[in-house]
């Protein structure tokens, strides 16, 4: 038994941690705000190996009884693998084998050669397919399964698988015939109740020829029956946040003498809302085209086509005749295995073949017999597919219909080429020459040593059989999708303490040959046991039989059930009567324990399971209790009402506790859990059904407990299931002023959506090129004749059909404008004057863009009114469209004249001048200019022409040319301006001055006020020996001659004037000194003396 799923989520997140790092789905927000998901890792075998898939080989006991497990490969949680095939338990053939798409060279089944090993169904090319089983007989079962963790919150998670069968017909009973089944299961449900029937198929060869034909079987030459490729589609978004298991199984007959095998493939289209397959690029309206969508069991289909296309169908395929308009093809199934989702494809109408692809990328020089050589080209616009041509003898390993091809070479070179294709044909080829190097190719050899270990165990790996030099070791943790280099180049490598499963290989290069890679080995790092689903408590009647089950993950699992009477002390169950408590035990070392003949004394016994594995520690489940009593039933979990779209599939769930419970679901027209109508076959605690009719219906479930003759019932609440009617989405649009316009006319296109929802999104196209997004209007001012305007609506209305919707396109008719000659004549007129304009196109009218600047009469006579620019237009209408010719006219002012100023003008530094104002005649001056620049301190107003200010520096008399300008012309005037300094004043010297001949005088320095003196002069000649400095006015020197007192007049001068001072100067002789005579003297009377002469 299983508990609620919340516990599983908690446990499984730990178990699947490494895997989830790889496969966690990315959520995509589409234009209509629906949330979709990406497919999990290697779900469609795009790793080209068996990563994440579990393989079970069993013995077939028949369709109605359990099969006996023989071998399990890559047990859950399944991890990465390098293998592309897995051998059967006997016979040496592959139980599982992967085939890759190889384009036109695709292999076929050896018994039914019309069946290709990888299908193309209604134009959709699958990438990989798996062959399940072979022609070996012996009651063999080959089953392969995948656990899908459906992302939380997705509103669409579409899975599409295809299958083809080869089954012998021994004529056994149906449950013993060779058989193929594809089963989608909900592991939360009890065994036998877990199949999602709307997504599951089962085939055996029926007895009647009519049934064989109805199911698509045909007889092969070997006597076996075959069924060519078919598809099934389901949407598992309703299991959001849960784990879903998808299984494919092929069985021999149960008697063991006849074989059965099958192929299956899974679409690689993103696990979104489903898809429409067909040419997305077609050529004009040439011929018919087939479009299809993966089928849903029991559904019919509502197709909508772009405007002008024709074609009708209620199946999953439609043949259409297109028009020249592109747009969306949409299809909505009437029911779904899950939520109803509209599927769409945007089709572009091309008018020519694609351009030739560009340069081919890939090795040009190849060694002998090189393998897995990849060549690519960039995608080409308007190409829907590609076709590669390779040298003779070479083989395509993968690809060939898209931009990439992988090939194996021989010993001969040649040319590789590719063309791009669409419905119009093929482009010219792009080609490259490939040459062979006469050298052995690099050979990767084989890597060995991979094993299964517990985390932390060192593992030694080795390589052999290679040709060349080891460049590096590599490992991959995503199944070989990407590889990481390891810095090791020896033949062996030790993986130290690995914690993650990985593939290991070597990269080998021989000389200049392209590198090769060894066959990888898988190192699986096992997790210890972990409980996914714990056993749940049950009720039973005395003497009844009950089961407890546990689901665990891990490698090498073994199980030991234990019993406790008090919840504390536990004993192992080791035999049918051990422990001896009156209960008959069986399967106590498997994942499901069976208790039979339970006595009343076993009431409230508890049971748990100890799970051991290759790695430690053990995992111990939670305990479950058995309640033994009479009849009892209690609702423990109520169902929840739901609102969904018509045609969707939904599940209502409830749970109850009690003994020997049975269930019956009812519908009711009102909110009551009595008086309803029993639903045939709805006898489980969950009910899954398709909402075929709109409206509200109430559902409830009655749980009945029966023990002996006693029974009791318990009913859930009645819950509403509201089924909304589907809303057909459509859109049209209007054009203003219309679809027929004159050239250069702007047109506003406005969308008119029906059922667009609360936030519709619009995509506008012009000739199939997107020109506007989101807005409901689009304005175009550059339309050409025959332009096609298209519109697509993405609606967010609930239960939408035909979404996105394409409007009928508008084909624009653009009438040419009539020819109008150019206007001739002058383009300038003076205010108050006139000019005449002419146009040789007769019948037009003249107009002015601004009559306040210039007017024009019917004869083209233009009169200037005011200064400015104006456009004069000549307009002509031919009865359909209007065209015009224009000329820009400049209206100028009357030129200024007789400009004058007061002149000449003499100013003094520091004294503010009286402003010099101009006078002039003529029109208003718009600008004044002056040359050269005015003296410092004076300014010139270029608007008014006024000169003003206070001069701050001396300036000699200068002529200044002033120019007055307006749009009509200019005039000039000369102004002479002189700026003088401030006149000196207060000149003084020390005076009077008396000097002595021969004695140097103290220089006489002037004192003066006012402006700076530029020169000094003196009136009168200074006494001999004295000097006068005319620059500084200083008197200095040494007088050499006596000079009577004399007044000298000194003048200090600058540009502003002069001032004078009187200086009196006297020069005296040196005073006598040292006078002496001969003394004393004695003379005699009468005697003449010798004259006494003085000495001085």
C-alpha positions, 0 to 999 in steps of 0.5 A: 500500500502507498501513503500520500504523495507528499512524502514521496516527493520529499524522499524522491528529491534526495534519491533523484538529486543528481538526475534532476540536475540534468532533467529538471524541466525549464518553464516557458512563458508563451504569448498566451501565458500558458506554462509548458515544460521541456522533455526530460533527459534522453526521453526520446533517446537523443543521447543515442544510448539507454541513459535513464531508461530501465530494462526488465527482461521477464518470462511471459505467463500471459496477459492476465497474470503477473510475469516473472522477472529475470533481469533488471538493467539500469534499475530506478533511479535509472542513470546514465548509460553508454550502451545503445543496445542490451542483449536478450537473456538468450539467443544472443540477439538484442532485447533493446536496440536504438536506431538513429535517423539516417535520412534516405538511407534509413534501414528497414525491418528485415521481416516487414521491409515497408517498416522503417526503423525510424519513422516519418509520420505525416511529415514528422521525422523522428530522430531515434527509435527503439527496437524492442525484442527480436525473433528469438522465442521462449516466452520472452518479455522485453520491457523498457520504462521511464519515470517522468517527474512532471514539473509542478505548475505546468498547464501542458505536458504533451507526450507523443509516442509512435509504435510499429509491430511484428507479431506472429499469430499462433492462433492462441487465446488472446491473452496467450498471443504475442503482444505489444503494450504501451502503458502509461501508469500512475504509481500512486494508484493500486496495482490494476488501477494505475493505468491511464487508459486514454494514453495506453495501447495494447495489440495482439493479432486478432482472429478475424481478417476484418479485425486484422484489417481494421487494426492495420495488420498486414501479412508479411512474406515470413507469415508474421503479421506487421502493423506500420507506424502509428502514434498516440498522444497524451497530456499529463499536465494533470499529474503536475508535481507527480511521477508518471511511468511510461512502459513499452513491452513486447511479448512472445506467446506464453507457450513459448513457440512464437515471437513478437517484437516492436519498435517505438519512438518518442517525439522530440517536440518539447513536451509542450501543448502538442504540435502540427506537422507539415511544411512550415514554408510552402511555395505560393499556392502550388498544389496540396499539402498534408498537415497532421497532429499526433492522434488522441484516442477517440478524439475528432478534430476541429481544424482552422486554416489561413484565409483563402485556404481550403480543406476539411477534416475531422481526423488528425490529418488534413490535406489543404489547398493553400492560397497565397496568404500565410498564417496559422493552421490550428487544430483542437481535439474534441477530447484529450487524454488530459487538458484540451490544448489547441495546436498550431503551426505558422506557415509562411508562403515563399515565392522562390527556392531558398538561397544556397547554404553557406560554407560547410563546416567540418574536416576537409582532410580525412584519414583512411576509414575515419568515422563519425565525421560531422558536417554542418551549415548555417540555417537558410531563410525559407528552407524547410529541409536539407539534402546532403550528398556524400562521396561514393561508398561513404555512409550516413550515420545520423542526420542528413535532412537538416543542417547537420550530417554525421558520416563514416568515410572510406579510403577514397575522397570526394565531394560533400554537398548540401542543398536547402529545400522548400515547397518551391524546390531546391537551392543550388548546392554548397559543396566542399572537397574532401581529401584522404590522408594516406594514414591510418585513422585515429582509433579510439579503442575501448575503455574498460573498468566501469562498474557499480560502486558506492560513493567514495570508492576509487575505481581504476579505468583502462583503455586499449585497442586505440591507434594514435596518442591519447590527448586526454581522458573525458567524462560525461555526466549527462549520458554522452551529450556533453564531455569534460576533459580530464588532464590525464594522458596515460592508458589508465586513469583512477577516478578518485572518490566518485560521487556521480555516475559518469561515462569515461572515455579517451580522446585519441589522435593519430598524427594529423587525423581527426581525433577519435574517441574510445567506446565509453565505460560506465561508472555507476555510483550507487545510492543507498536504499531510500523509501519512495512509498511507505506502507499505509495502515489498513482495516480488515475483517477477522479472517481476512487477507491484507497486503502491505507494500513498500517502494524503494530505490537503490542497487541490489535491494533486499527486503525484510518485513518486521512486526511489532505488537507495541510499536517499540519491539520489532521481530523479523517475519521469517516464515509463514507462521513466524512469529506465531501470532495466528497470521499466515505470512507470505512474501515477507522478503519482497516489497509486498507482504501478505497477511492471511487469516488475520485474527481479532487478536492482531488488531493494532499490530504494526508492520514495517520493512527494512530495505538493504542494498549494495550500499549502506545504510539500510532504509526503514519504512514508517510503520503501518497499522492493521485494524481488525474490526467489524464493518467500518468506513470513514472518509479521510480525504474529500475529492476536490471540485474542478473547472475544466474545458470541454473534452479534457480528461480529469481525475477526482480522488478521495480516500477512506479508512475502514475494513474491506472497502469498496467504492462507487462513484455517482453523478448528480444534478445538484449539490447532494451526496444522495440520490445520484446516478451510479457511474458504470465501472467507477469502483475505485477511490479515484475516477478518471473521465473525459468532460464531454458536455459543458455545464456543471455536474456534481460527483461523489463517492460512496465507500462501503465496508463489508464484514460478514453480514454487516456493512456500513457506508460513508459518502464524500461531499458532492463536488462540482465539475464545471465544464466550460464550453470551448471558445472559438477564437477569430480575428479580423481587422479594418483599415482606415482610410481603406485598402485602396489608397494613394501612394504615401498615404498612412493607413491605420489598421485596427484589430477586431478580436472575437474571444481574445480574452483579457489580454490578447496579443497581436502580431502584424505582418507585412508580406509575411515579415513581422512589423508589429507586436502586441498592439491592436493597431498598426500604422504604415506610411510606406505601403506599396501596391499589392502589399499584404497585411496580415494579423495573428491573434494570441488569445488568453481566453479560457478553453480557446479553439483555433488559437492563435487565429489568423485574420483574412489578410488585406491586399493593399491597392496603391494608386500612383500619384499624378505627375506634377512639374517642379515650380519655377521662379525665384525663391526670395522676395522682399517684404512688400514686393512680389515675384511670379512662380510658374508650373507647367502642369495645368489645372492645379491650385496655388497655396501658401503655408502661411499667409501672414508671411507671404500670399499667393494668388491663383496666377502664382503671384507671391507677395511678401508680407513679413520676414520669414520662410513660407512654402508655396505649393502647387496642388494637382488632382487627377480625379483619383489621387492628389500630388503637389510640388512645393517651393520654399520661399524666403521673405526678406526685410527692406535692407537698412541704409544711412547708418550713422553715429556721432564721430569723432569721439574722445574719451578719458580712461575711467570716465563713463561715456555717453552711449553712442546710439545709431541712426538708420533708415530702411527695414528693422536691423536684426544684427549689428557687427563691429570691426575691429574690437572696441577699446577695453571697457567699451561694449557693443550691443549686436542687437541694438548697435549701441556703444557704451561703457567706461574705458579702462585703457588708453587707445589711440584714435581708431576708425571702427566699421559698424555693419547693420544687417537684416534679411534684405542686406546691410549698411555700414558707418565709421566711428572714430574713438580716442581714449586718453589717460587722466591728465597729471596734476599737483606736480611739486619738487623741494624748493628752493635748493642751494648747492655747492660747486663740486658737491653731488646734490641729493636728486630732486624727485617730483611728486605728481598726481593724476595719470601716469606721466609720459614725459617731463620737460624743463624750461631753462638750462640747469647749472653746469653739472646738473642733469634732468631726466625727461622720463622720470623728471629727476634732477641730479648730478654735481654742479661745477659752476657757480650759479645765481639763484634761478627759477626753473619751470618743469612740465609733466605731460601725458595724453590727458594733459600737463602740469608744471612746477617751479624749482629754484636752484642756487650754486655757490662757490666753495667757502675759503679756509686755512688763511695764514701769513708769515708771523710774527714779523719785525720791521724797521722804520723806514725800511721797506718790508718784504710784502706779506703774502697770505696763504689761503 
